[in-house]
Amino acid sequence: MKVEFYKHHLNEDDKKACLEVLDSYFLTTGKVVNDFEEKFANYMQTKYAVGTSSCSNSLFLCLKYYGIQANDEVITTPMSFVATANAIERCGAKPIFVDVEKDTGNLDMEKVEAAITPKTKAIIPVHLYGQMCDMKRLKAIAEKHQLPIIEDACHAFEASREGIRVGQLGDAACFSFYATKNMTSGEGGAVVTNDASLKDWLSKARQHGITKSAADRYGKTYQHYEMHFLGYKANLNNIQAALLINQLDRIEDYAVQRAAIAKRYDAAFAENPYIECPQALPDSKHARHIYTIWVNPLHRDEILGKLQEKGVGVAINYRPIHLMHYYREKYAYQTGQFPNTERIGDSTITIPFYPKLENVEIDYVIKIVNEVTSNLGSD
Ligand SMILES: *Cc1c(COP(=O)(O)O)cnc(C)c1O
C-alpha cells in the first residue's frame, strides 16, 4: 500500500469557479480577488484581507511597511519553515531567534522579553502545526516595547486560543495558499489586518506601488496611474482566488475531519512508548495543520527511511533554521543554542494527515508507524 503524504481537496465547485475565470478575459487581480478578500476577512473576523503571491512575500511586505531595514533586529522562532526568517533577511535585518516551548514547539514567551534590544523592530511568532502561541502574553510584551507583531499564521487558519483568533492581537497575520496548506491554490498568500493604513499600503505595494490596479485601469473609463513608492510584484490573481473562494465554505468541515483523524492517531500512539506527540493545550482550538510524532533522535532517520520503504509518505517539519548552512555560516550559530528547537528538529516526523485520507489508509499508517518504531535494529 502507498499512502501519499498529501492530497488536496479541490472539488468540482473549485474547478468550475476556476473555469469561469479562464473563460472570462480577466485573469489577473480583479473582482474575484476582491470577493475572495472580503470573504476571507469575514471568515478570519478581521476588517481587511489583502491577497498576495505567497506567505513569504506577505511577511516581507509587512516588515517593509514597518520600515524594517539593515541593522534592525526582528525576533522570531527557529522552529519554522525557513521562509519566516528569510523574510527578515530579505529586509537586510537580523533574525533574533528565541527558543520554543519544549512541549508545543511554539515561541517561549518567557524568553522573548530578554531578547529585546534597542535594535528590535518587530516580532514574528509562528503558530506551529496549527496551535496558537500565547498571543495575550506576546501582545503585552509588544505593547510595552511598542513593537508590531506580524503573525506567521500559515498553519493556523482555523485556530483560536482563549477565544482569540489569529490576526486579532497581531498587527497583521500572514497566510499561505501553497500546495499543502489547509486552503490551497497551488501558490498564493494573504495578509489579514484591522489596520486600514497597512491594508492600503499592501494593496499598492503588491503591485509596484502604483495607485490603480489593472482592474481599475480597464474599467469604464481609462484611469491613469501614479507610482508613489517603490513597490514589489506580489499579487494574488483571479485564477487563484477562484480556486480559493469556495474552499472557505468547507474549511471548518475539513478542520473537523482532521481533528477526527488526529484523535485516532493520538489514541493509537498513546500506548507506544517510542512515540511522543506535541502537547495540545486545553484552552485552544488547534487548527491541526500537520501531524507530527516525536521519536528517539538516534533512530529518527532510520524510522523515516523505513516508513518511506513501506509506502508511508513523510516529511520533516522542521529542521532548525539557525542550523541551516546559510544561517550557521552568517551568524556562527552552533548546536546547543536552542535546545528545545533542536530536540524537536532531531526527533520529528510528519505523517500523512488530510481530509481525503481513507480509513484503510489511516489504519495502515498507524500499523506501520507502530511496527517500525517498535522493531528498531531488528532487520
Ligand atoms: C508554507 C509556510 C511558509 C511559506 O509560505 P509560501 O506561501 O510558500 O511563501 C511560511 N511559514 C510557514 C510556517 C509555512 O508553513
The ligand as an SDF file (V2000), in Angstrom:
LIG
                    3D

 15 15  0  0  0  0  0  0  0  0999 V2000
    4.3490   27.3590    4.0000 C   0  0  0  0  0  0  0  0  0  0  0  0
    4.9250   28.2250    5.0430 C   0  0  0  0  0  0  0  0  0  0  0  0
    5.5280   29.4430    4.7150 C   0  0  0  0  0  0  0  0  0  0  0  0
    5.7500   29.9020    3.2890 C   0  0  0  0  0  0  0  0  0  0  0  0
    4.5860   30.0530    2.5640 O   0  0  0  0  0  0  0  0  0  0  0  0
    4.7090   30.4020    0.9840 P   0  0  0  0  0  0  0  0  0  0  0  0
    3.3240   30.7720    0.5960 O   0  0  0  0  0  0  0  0  0  0  0  0
    5.1700   29.1510    0.3080 O   0  0  0  0  0  0  0  0  0  0  0  0
    5.6490   31.5050    0.8540 O   0  0  0  0  0  0  0  0  0  0  0  0
    5.9810   30.2540    5.7360 C   0  0  0  0  0  0  0  0  0  0  0  0
    5.8690   29.8690    7.0300 N   0  0  0  0  0  0  0  0  0  0  0  0
    5.3070   28.6960    7.3800 C   0  0  0  0  0  0  0  0  0  0  0  0
    5.2060   28.3580    8.8310 C   0  0  0  0  0  0  0  0  0  0  0  0
    4.8350   27.8250    6.4010 C   0  0  0  0  0  0  0  0  0  0  0  0
    4.3030   26.6590    6.7460 O   0  0  0  0  0  0  0  0  0  0  0  0
  1  2  1  0
  2  3  1  0
  2 14  2  0
  3  4  1  0
  3 10  2  0
  4  5  1  0
  5  6  1  0
  6  7  2  0
  6  8  1  0
  6  9  1  0
 10 11  1  0
 11 12  2  0
 12 13  1  0
 12 14  1  0
 14 15  1  0
M  END
$$$$
